[in-house]
Amino acid sequence: KKAAMKSGAKEGGAGAFGAAAKSVSAATTPNRPPMTKSKLKPNDISFNPNVSLSERPVVTLTAAVLAGSIVDYELVSDHTRSGCALGLPSGNGEVSGDLAMARFIAKRASSSGGYGSAASFLGGTSDEDVAMMDQWVDYALSLSKFGAARRALSIQRTLDPLLVGGTYVLGHSMTLADVALFASLGFPASDEGLSEVAAILPSGCPTLRWMNTISQHPAVREAAQLAVGVAKNAEAQLEAGAKIDPLLSGMSYLEGATPGCVTTRFPPEPSGYLHVGHAKAVLLNDYYARRYKGRLVVRFDDTNPTKEKDEYQSSIVEDLGKIGVKPDVVTFTSDYFETIKQYALWMIENGLAFMDDTPQEQMQKERMDRQKSKHRGQSPTEALEYFNLMCSGKKDGKAWCLRAKIDMSSDNGTMRDPVLYRQNTESPHHRSGTKYKAYPTYDLACPVVDSIEGVTHALRTTEYDDRNAQFAWIQRALGLRRVRIQTFARMNFMYTVMSKRKLAWFVETGKVTGWDDPRFPTVRGVSRRGIDVDALKRFMCSQGASRRIVNMEWGKFWAENKKEIDKRAKRFMAIDKVDHVVLTVTNAAGEGMEFLSTDYLPKDPSFGKRLVRIGKRVLLETVDTDGMEVGENIVLTRWGVIQLTKVEGGLEGVHVPDGDVKAAKRKLSWLADVPENIPVVLSEFDNLVSKEKLEEDDKFEDFINPNTQAETEVIGDVGLKTLKEHDIIQLERRGFYRVDRPYVNGSKKLMLFMIPDGKKKAMSGLDGKLAHR
């Protein structure tokens, strides 16, 4: 025994116990009992959405937010769970209890070289500091057996002397002690919760000041939102009286979003014109930025000078204006080229990236076969040499590219050492000229710049799902602030191509008049066709929360569009220039110098009135006169009842001032035959392709619709002269139209583009020359 004690003392052990412990062999150590199997997936945080806020893992969520790792955890709503639990990353069981989970998350972030705040949150690295922290956490736990009032008064009496000269319980920043005590008070992150606790405490006490400070901490506010929104059907209202618009139908809450603390981004590549798929992306980003009183960043992803042009950049800015989007700031990835390059160099120096000259096809095969590159084990010095060669623009450097060193065995192909940097000397950059000879790929640039620019929520389509893990890896590897990703389904339309290459073919072959052709799915194309911005926003947002990719029918969009334009489209009348007949109203004034006054919008008189000419000679559509009989009463819209007195050899009738409008079966559009009427050209359009959905192996040129535009000349009401470009009107019984060119004179006629209304055919029988879509 004495020998053992001496031996233990020499080795710094604990006497006999230390020596005895060392003498026990590993073979005699009892095996650790297997942990209980968990139903939770790794990194799942599960809790019941029906319990009070203080019973949810608010301390855990606060710790995860502070550690910058909250985006690595999946919140799971479980109505059957009585407490809260965290699925261990290894998959070997779970940890339960809010404080235990919080400690685990903070320690994990600290040990993995994460945010420095993770270590300080637990009290620091000193054993004494940690012990002090544990003391406060134990105190917070001991209060759980008391009622709310007694807990609050106990905390106030304990903290008041401590907080007279300090802001936080321990140290100079918020720690686990602060959050644990705050949770004991019910986690009063909202104004309402603060008021309830304040009613119990003495007015002006230091604990009240401390409570206000903790409640305003961004991590606490985000944790409260996450805890309340776990079931994705509610959000916390933290500020009393603060108004936040109800969610639009189809939209979901933005996870962890708090008003004033949201930044979204739309990163278009300036290599083409925006189409309706892009419109959905930018409108969703804009919607969330406005709803949460945050910022929208429009960032041009200009990392490929071969495809990019100033023309496209200008068109994108213009098109955003067409759909009512005003970004808070416009930036360029090229603004950060030097910064991104420094991050790339850091990855090389720290063994996280290597240079590779494997030919592209072979590289693709190796990645498919999960085979490591022969260069993967190169030294940082060697990699740096080849990186500089690539960036020099020399021909010898063209074969080399920078690849991340992630995991070639991963089931996720995007994690198999993706390319991060490559040379491009084919074209000068449209902003930086020839300053750079190599450029970062989107896979590297996007996570870096998102973090730098303060983006909180990156909205990405489901086609990027596999790349989300790569995005997170890069931000973790570089120690960057993490960005939350929220996904949505991209939007496709039937009988429509969205590919820039295919759309360019239509332009180059003269199948369309340009990128603003009304048959095109580009933003400027559908704008020219007659979209309403509010209708477009509502329609896109109605599809926003869905992750299922579907081929939408254009008719559904145009039906939504009609609801909006119907509220403001002024009513006019026009008659076919060729296919019409003359009705003589024998008791009407013969010179056509009489007028009647009618509302522009019968359902909304506030739009004002217009004068309509009436006269003895009236023009009717030929199709409307089929089967007319003597003695029949017809209605000339806005004028009144006409009783037919002659049908054969020319129509004649008399105006019946007190005629029964409702009793007549025919209600017709018409026009007084007067010299002041103007010539109008009506244009209608059809789909450019004849197949509902083009498959990947389809040759789209084989499905070109040969008949996609038709024109009809009509005689229009003189009031149409007042219209301006972009005005939207309704020609009664024909449909809605957008003014593409105002009336100038007889040779420069009024040009109207028909706006589809979602119906397969016109209700009036005045069908156009093409399908009604």
PENOR-V830792 format. One record per backbone hydrogen bond with DSSP energy under -0.5 kcal/mol. NH is the residue of the N-H (numbers start at 1). CO is the residue of the C=O. If there is no record, write none. Layout:
nh->[NH & NH]
co->[CO & CO]
This chain:
nh->[5 & 6 & 7 & 8 & 9 & 10 & 11 & 12 & 13 & 17 & 18 & 19 & 20 & 21 & 22 & 23 & 24 & 24 & 25 & 28 & 29 & 29 & 43 & 44 & 45 & 46 & 46 & 47 & 48 & 51 & 55 & 56 & 58 & 61 & 62 & 63 & 64 & 65 & 66 & 67 & 68 & 68 & 69 & 70 & 72 & 73 & 74 & 75 & 76 & 78 & 78 & 81 & 85 & 86 & 87 & 88 & 91 & 93 & 95 & 97 & 101 & 102 & 103 & 104 & 105 & 106 & 107 & 108 & 109 & 110 & 111 & 112 & 113 & 114 & 115 & 118 & 119 & 119 & 120 & 121 & 122 & 122 & 123 & 124 & 130 & 131 & 132 & 133 & 134 & 135 & 136 & 137 & 138 & 139 & 140 & 141 & 142 & 143 & 143 & 144 & 145 & 146 & 151 & 152 & 153 & 154 & 155 & 156 & 157 & 158 & 159 & 160 & 162 & 163 & 164 & 165 & 166 & 168 & 173 & 176 & 179 & 180 & 181 & 182 & 183 & 184 & 185 & 186 & 187 & 189 & 191 & 194 & 195 & 196 & 197 & 198 & 199 & 200 & 201 & 205 & 208 & 209 & 210 & 211 & 212 & 213 & 214 & 215 & 216 & 217 & 220 & 221 & 222 & 223 & 224 & 225 & 226 & 227 & 228 & 229 & 230 & 232 & 238 & 240 & 242 & 251 & 255 & 257 & 260 & 261 & 264 & 266 & 268 & 270 & 271 & 276 & 278 & 279 & 280 & 281 & 282 & 283 & 284 & 285 & 286 & 287 & 288 & 289 & 290 & 291 & 292 & 293 & 294 & 295 & 297 & 297 & 298 & 298 & 299 & 299 & 300 & 300 & 301 & 301 & 302 & 303 & 307 & 308 & 309 & 313 & 314 & 315 & 316 & 317 & 318 & 319 & 320 & 321 & 322 & 323 & 324 & 325 & 326 & 327 & 328 & 329 & 331 & 333 & 335 & 336 & 337 & 340 & 341 & 342 & 343 & 344 & 345 & 346 & 347 & 348 & 349 & 350 & 351 & 352 & 353 & 354 & 356 & 363 & 364 & 365 & 366 & 367 & 368 & 369 & 370 & 371 & 376 & 378 & 383 & 384 & 385 & 386 & 387 & 388 & 389 & 390 & 391 & 392 & 393 & 393 & 394 & 397 & 398 & 400 & 401 & 402 & 403 & 404 & 405 & 406 & 407 & 410 & 413 & 415 & 416 & 417 & 420 & 421 & 422 & 423 & 424 & 429 & 433 & 435 & 439 & 441 & 444 & 445 & 446 & 448 & 449 & 450 & 451 & 452 & 453 & 454 & 455 & 456 & 457 & 458 & 459 & 460 & 460 & 462 & 464 & 465 & 467 & 468 & 468 & 469 & 469 & 470 & 471 & 472 & 473 & 474 & 475 & 476 & 477 & 478 & 479 & 480 & 484 & 486 & 488 & 489 & 492 & 492 & 494 & 495 & 496 & 503 & 504 & 505 & 506 & 507 & 508 & 509 & 510 & 511 & 512 & 517 & 520 & 523 & 526 & 527 & 528 & 529 & 530 & 531 & 536 & 537 & 538 & 539 & 540 & 541 & 542 & 543 & 543 & 544 & 545 & 546 & 549 & 550 & 552 & 552 & 556 & 557 & 558 & 559 & 560 & 561 & 562 & 563 & 564 & 564 & 565 & 566 & 567 & 568 & 569 & 570 & 570 & 571 & 572 & 575 & 577 & 580 & 581 & 583 & 584 & 584 & 585 & 585 & 586 & 586 & 588 & 594 & 596 & 598 & 600 & 604 & 607 & 608 & 610 & 612 & 614 & 616 & 618 & 618 & 619 & 620 & 622 & 624 & 625 & 625 & 626 & 628 & 631 & 632 & 634 & 635 & 636 & 636 & 637 & 637 & 639 & 640 & 641 & 642 & 643 & 644 & 644 & 645 & 646 & 650 & 651 & 652 & 653 & 654 & 656 & 657 & 659 & 661 & 664 & 664 & 666 & 667 & 668 & 668 & 671 & 673 & 674 & 677 & 678 & 680 & 681 & 682 & 682 & 683 & 683 & 684 & 686 & 689 & 690 & 698 & 700 & 702 & 703 & 704 & 705 & 706 & 708 & 710 & 712 & 714 & 715 & 716 & 716 & 717 & 720 & 721 & 722 & 723 & 726 & 727 & 729 & 730 & 731 & 732 & 732 & 734 & 735 & 736 & 737 & 738 & 739 & 740 & 740 & 741 & 744 & 744 & 745 & 749 & 750 & 751 & 752 & 752 & 753 & 754 & 754 & 755 & 756 & 765 & 767 & 772 & 773]
co->[1 & 2 & 3 & 4 & 5 & 6 & 7 & 9 & 8 & 14 & 14 & 15 & 16 & 17 & 18 & 19 & 20 & 21 & 23 & 25 & 25 & 26 & 87 & 41 & 74 & 44 & 85 & 76 & 83 & 48 & 52 & 53 & 56 & 57 & 58 & 59 & 60 & 61 & 62 & 63 & 64 & 65 & 64 & 64 & 69 & 70 & 43 & 73 & 45 & 47 & 76 & 78 & 46 & 95 & 44 & 93 & 88 & 91 & 86 & 84 & 97 & 98 & 99 & 100 & 101 & 102 & 103 & 104 & 105 & 106 & 107 & 108 & 110 & 109 & 67 & 115 & 115 & 116 & 116 & 117 & 118 & 119 & 120 & 119 & 126 & 127 & 128 & 129 & 130 & 131 & 132 & 133 & 134 & 135 & 136 & 137 & 138 & 139 & 140 & 141 & 142 & 143 & 147 & 148 & 149 & 150 & 151 & 152 & 153 & 154 & 155 & 156 & 158 & 159 & 160 & 162 & 163 & 171 & 170 & 121 & 175 & 176 & 177 & 178 & 179 & 180 & 181 & 183 & 182 & 187 & 238 & 190 & 191 & 192 & 193 & 194 & 195 & 197 & 197 & 202 & 205 & 205 & 206 & 207 & 208 & 209 & 210 & 211 & 212 & 214 & 217 & 217 & 218 & 219 & 220 & 221 & 222 & 223 & 224 & 225 & 227 & 229 & 236 & 238 & 239 & 248 & 253 & 254 & 292 & 258 & 295 & 297 & 266 & 268 & 269 & 521 & 275 & 275 & 276 & 277 & 278 & 279 & 280 & 281 & 282 & 283 & 284 & 285 & 286 & 287 & 288 & 290 & 289 & 262 & 264 & 295 & 296 & 329 & 266 & 297 & 298 & 331 & 268 & 299 & 300 & 301 & 304 & 304 & 270 & 309 & 310 & 311 & 312 & 313 & 314 & 315 & 316 & 317 & 318 & 319 & 321 & 320 & 324 & 325 & 296 & 296 & 298 & 300 & 332 & 333 & 334 & 336 & 337 & 338 & 339 & 340 & 341 & 342 & 343 & 344 & 345 & 346 & 348 & 347 & 347 & 403 & 401 & 359 & 360 & 361 & 362 & 363 & 364 & 365 & 367 & 366 & 373 & 375 & 379 & 380 & 381 & 382 & 383 & 384 & 385 & 386 & 387 & 388 & 389 & 390 & 389 & 394 & 395 & 397 & 356 & 421 & 354 & 418 & 352 & 404 & 415 & 407 & 411 & 412 & 413 & 415 & 402 & 402 & 439 & 400 & 437 & 433 & 429 & 432 & 422 & 420 & 441 & 441 & 442 & 444 & 445 & 446 & 447 & 448 & 449 & 451 & 450 & 263 & 263 & 484 & 457 & 458 & 486 & 488 & 461 & 462 & 464 & 464 & 465 & 465 & 466 & 466 & 467 & 468 & 469 & 470 & 471 & 472 & 473 & 474 & 476 & 475 & 456 & 458 & 460 & 546 & 490 & 550 & 552 & 692 & 493 & 499 & 500 & 501 & 502 & 503 & 504 & 505 & 507 & 506 & 506 & 514 & 517 & 274 & 522 & 523 & 524 & 525 & 526 & 526 & 532 & 533 & 534 & 535 & 536 & 537 & 538 & 539 & 540 & 541 & 250 & 543 & 547 & 548 & 492 & 550 & 553 & 553 & 554 & 555 & 556 & 557 & 558 & 559 & 560 & 561 & 561 & 562 & 564 & 565 & 565 & 568 & 728 & 600 & 730 & 715 & 713 & 578 & 620 & 618 & 582 & 651 & 583 & 616 & 584 & 653 & 585 & 614 & 612 & 610 & 608 & 601 & 604 & 605 & 598 & 596 & 594 & 589 & 583 & 616 & 671 & 581 & 579 & 621 & 621 & 622 & 623 & 625 & 644 & 629 & 642 & 666 & 634 & 640 & 635 & 668 & 636 & 636 & 656 & 634 & 654 & 632 & 642 & 652 & 652 & 647 & 582 & 646 & 584 & 643 & 641 & 655 & 656 & 659 & 660 & 661 & 633 & 665 & 635 & 666 & 619 & 617 & 672 & 674 & 716 & 714 & 750 & 680 & 712 & 681 & 752 & 710 & 708 & 495 & 703 & 695 & 698 & 699 & 700 & 701 & 688 & 704 & 706 & 684 & 682 & 680 & 575 & 678 & 714 & 573 & 717 & 718 & 719 & 720 & 739 & 724 & 737 & 570 & 735 & 572 & 730 & 731 & 731 & 755 & 729 & 753 & 727 & 738 & 751 & 751 & 745 & 748 & 748 & 747 & 679 & 741 & 681 & 750 & 738 & 683 & 752 & 736 & 754 & 762 & 765 & 760 & 771]
